[in-house]
């Protein structure tokens, strides 16, 4: 009996990873989403959002959030105001949010990001695996609570050292939008990177609606249908359909054509039809839509969406927000009906799943997502479709659109992935003009890609025409390294930086970040822009050079010399600067915001701004990261869409080794137990003979000793 228990436990260990994977596959869709939107109303928004496009953008996201989820909206400047009460989303909540969006203005003084983060998340203390928490933060500035720059720096530090760790512990994801080149990009990147969120730098306010759509899709899992040539196939399982149609300036409003040939527009009055008409988009909701092919008379736009409420759902693993060029991610898809995964062969035989990859508005590749038991796919015809994503991409932003075609029904899902060359963003900023000018150089490691605690930097500074000198860049926060320097007029300093750190799996990587100039203006480098060569050409070049015995220019030195970073992080003191080191600021010189509070006019203060009650909502906790467990990076993966043989993630390899080792131990214990307690009893006489022999042997040994 004990042997049977050991065997069953042994087999159970093998099944556990697959059972956990299947469970986590559906975890994301079973959660309730809690989305809290924070909108900057400081006076500087008059310049950066002169047409107040925050209003239609906010209306869009509040109307897109499905009923039954949770949400709230806060505005902030010097004070914080809860514009739309946090609570359960229903028809009344949406109507109220739509109306209250008109209250957004640009009359506030200062930009109190600390206060709005505190007050909007006062109830987020511990994680809750039943709720998916997200924050969408829109600002055009820096942490600015006072004319005293020291107080501003202290507030910024409290956010990064106190609030961010609390939000991370509570399972919250912070998505940030910088609506100005003057925004503290390094700060916003840290907010998002530390919590697994998305950071967006908007060129102008006209992008806000599409950015809010992107962040909505990252915050709330919804079912969507593909729109092909403005045609939509609606199946009979769909209970409600919401259509988002973007319009160019001056274009006419969209018109819908039902399967029966009926036409609908913004003026149509009909039960079950709601039409929100904005200057740049139409948002149409149809209850109980007729099954069949619907048509949309409007310009084609890749950001148009068709969202539905249905019992026939797609469970898809979430792709990572950020990947290095050499990374690959695992992507899984399952279909479910009324919460149960569909595994019937007679249904799945007619299902085809694929991923369409595009960048810059151009389609690049169609990746098959298969259930054939080959490569990444563990078991054939088990209802789980699998594919590899990434592995051979150049830096840039990619759109992946999953297409599920079941002949009588269709589904889709859009994901945005940013691919970068190096795991650190570098920002050079002229904080203050003058002679000397005040410059800062900030390094922000992407916590999703490397462990900031393992980061080692090697830095040299060289005044043009002078000698290079090794210096230390001080650590200014959990995810920030910052160098402050004063530069005389006409002087330019070249700062060369190389780095070493650990990936999540413990593998050491090193990169040459390049050279950055202090004295020639501000620059922001996130290493997310590819060169002009297409990916295929780059790999052809690399292969040709490899065949010729030359090192590929694409390769990174991932195994640096052991003594390269042998020195301690703080080996080089703050006094080790170039010859003109009297112009280099000490480590504690924190004027991070570079923002003069005097820019704000006192009359810009909005008397209507109020302090929000710190207990302004019955919020709930959420995790929101379970789906990411199936999108772990595979740094040694094959090409995107390949069969993936032998390309399992290093974490899975280690897990398999550990499981096999434990199984071997359990097998040994089971065999010992069997030999000891379950072997066939011997004849008592033979046992007596054995004892006699043992006794004689002992006596003989005793005689020998004597």
RATA-V861821 format. One line per field, one symbol per residue. ss: DSSP state (H for helix, E for strand, - for the rest). phi: phi as a letter, one per 20 degrees, with the letter a starting at -180 (. if undefined). A space follows every 10 residues. Layout:
# RATA-V861821
ss->???
phi->???
This chain:
# RATA-V861821
ss->-HHHHHHHHH HHHHHHHHHH HHHHHHHHHH -EEEEEEEEE -E--HHHH-- ---HHHHHHH HHHH-----E EEEEEE---E EEEEEEEE-- HHHHHHHHHH HHH----E-- E-HHHHHHHH ---------- EEEEEEEEE- ---E----HH HHHHHHHHHH HHHHHHHHH- -EEEEEEE-- ----HHHHHH HHHHH---EE E---HHHHHH HHHHHHHHH- --EE---E-- EEEE---EEE EEEEEE---- ----EEE--- --EE------ --EEEEE--- EEEEEEE--- -EEEEEE--- ----EEEEEE -EEEEE---- -EEE---EEE EEEEEEE--E E---HHHH-- -EEEEEEEE- -EEEEEEEEE ---------- ----EEEEEE -----EEEEE EEEEE----E EEEEEEEEEE ---EEEEEEE EE----EEEE EEEEE----E -HHH-EEEEE EEE----EEE E---EEE--E EEEEEEE--- --EEEEEEEE EEE----EEE EEEEEEEE-- --EEE----- ----HHHHHH HHHHHHH--- ---------- ---------- ---------- HHHE------ ------HHH- -HHH------ ---------- -----HHHHH --E------- ---------H HHHHHHHHHH HHHHHHHHHH HHHHHHH--- ---HHHHHHH HHHHHHHHHH HHHHH-
phi->.fffffffff fffffggfff ffffgdfffe eeecdddddf cfffffeebf elffffffff ffeffffnec aaccdbbfdd cefcgfrfeb ffffffffff gfffbcdedm cefffffffe cgeedcfcfd cdebddddbd ccfbdafeff fffffgffff ecfggffffe meddecceda feffffffff gfffdmeddc defbffegff fffgfffedc fcecdfddlm dcedefeeeb ccddcecffn ffffcdcfge nfdcbfefdb fndcceddfd bdcddcelff fpeedceaff bfefccdcdb eedddcfeff fcbegeecce ccccdcclnd fecfgfeffd dccbcedcbm ndfdaddfdd cdmdmfffcf ldndecaecn obdefqdcdd dfcdddmebb bbbdcdcddc fcececcdce fbfpceeedc cddcfeffdc egfefcdccc ccfgndeecf cdefedagcb dcddbdcfgn ecdeddccbb bdfgenffcc befodcddpc oebccdldde eeefgfffff fffffffend fffefdfecf gfefdfffgd feffeecgge ffeeffgeed cffldefffe effefefefc ffffdeaefc ebdncffffd cffdfcfffg nffmfmdffg ffffffffff ffffffffff fffffedcff fefgffffff ffffffffff ffffff
